[in-house]
Amino acid sequence: MPLRLRIRAPPEWGIEPVPKEHRILRGIDFFVLWSSLGVGLLVLVAGSLLVPGLGLLEALAISLAGSVVGSLMLASAGLVGSRYGIPTMVSLRPVLGIIGSFPPTALNVLQLIGWTAFELMIMGRAASSISGQFLGEYTHAFWVIIFAAWCAGLAIGGPLVFVRKWLERVAIWLVYFSAIWITVQVFSSPGIWETLARPGDGSLPLLLALDLVIAMPISWWPLISDYNRFSSTVRAGFIGTLLGYVVVNTWFYFLGAALILVMGVQDVISSIAILLFGNLALLFILVDETDNCFADIYSAAVSIQNIAPKIRQWKLVIAITTIGAILAVTLPLAQYEWFLLMIGGLFVPLLGVLVTDYLFSMRHGGLEISAFYEGAPKIRPSSMIAWIAGIIFYFLIVNLYPSIGASLLSFALSAGLLTMIKAFKAVVPRVFMMTPSL
């Protein structure tokens, strides 16, 4: 008989709940996952946006405050996935309704394709800086294609393989080493104490800077449950996520600001490259940078399945990666700051709605798993109204009153508005019941 080789495809985790026997990730796994996802060249670039508007000590304080606030929001969003074993976009069904979950799903797919493009773009630039322009003007495109293929392969493998086989064994150790090496060199530079004491020029309001920091962890919450649904316990997912993201987001925002001020070069990649063994450190960061791109591609595919569950994930992964690669060689990185603020405007108010609705449901004994599937309503207008009001409020503040900060206020508005609507709905029937019939 002829020998036949069978290649078994990795399991696809779609929109159905993850079986309990596959919920195996511990707190340390989530610390590694979210500390790895919090690391990246784009985070350094985001940190560089804080200066010279802020001084370096102000940048540190804002990086810490924004990371704590944003990571608390991020970890809270993951509670639903950890408890019920479902992906993020499915967790919105009891809140907005099945059809109501489609608009945030579409917006999430768009932002994830955007992140995929930015990640491939920055990795291509960094690799070109290391390798030199050996293909001339096509060098950047060459590296974009190489990284796109690798990230697509990781996405097809799925989260469990990614965390246990790739992150914990290889990538996270390389990036920890390189980040420590860069940090030591930057803060042992001559004149570092004068740089630390130097104030900013005041061109960036403190609370707008806070919005820029909060936007990074917030950008992850629409996909957090795609990974935290594999948590062994709710507590493990929450604590591992919170600690992992706070530590590295604070570190890399501050490091990005310090690189620009200390090295005197207005480009993060060039600043790293001129350090001792800088290209090696850059190479190690690039190895880990692929995890961010993996998460963007994988979660975009899972999100699309909230609308079209019958499409195979691997097909979606290839399509999303292809679109991201094309955009990576055409998009200007100059749009990055407004991309961050756009994410905050769309998803901070939505998180306020999700958390509020989830807290109400927990007060009444929680949700049955059917509430995310056949028992979900088609649409919940009250939640949609609260979300849209928060979006409008966020962009009004950013454009008209940036100095007061938009993230916390828009979160509070959407959460408060939904609370008022729910309270009104609860009171009105009682009024009718207490009114004597005529």
QUITA-V121259 format. One line per field, one symbol per residue. psi: psi as a letter, one per 20 degrees, with the letter a starting at -180 (. if undefined). Layout:
psi = ???
This chain:
psi = pqppppopqqqpnciqqpqhijniprghghggghhghiqqhhgggghiiiqjhqrhhghgghggghggghhggghhhihgghgikqrghhiighgirghhigghgghggghhhgggggghghhggghhhghrmijcijgghghggghggghggghhhrggggghhgghhfghhghgghggggggggjjqpjhhhhhiprrjjioqghhhghhghhghhhihijgihgiijphqggggggggggghgghggghgghgghggggikpkpgghgghirpkhhghhghhhghhhhggggggghgghghihgmiipqghggggggggghgghhjhqpiijgghgghggghhighhhhgggghghghhhkjaqqhhiidhiqrgqnhghgghghghgggghgghhhmhiiphghghghggggghgggggghhgghhghhipqq.
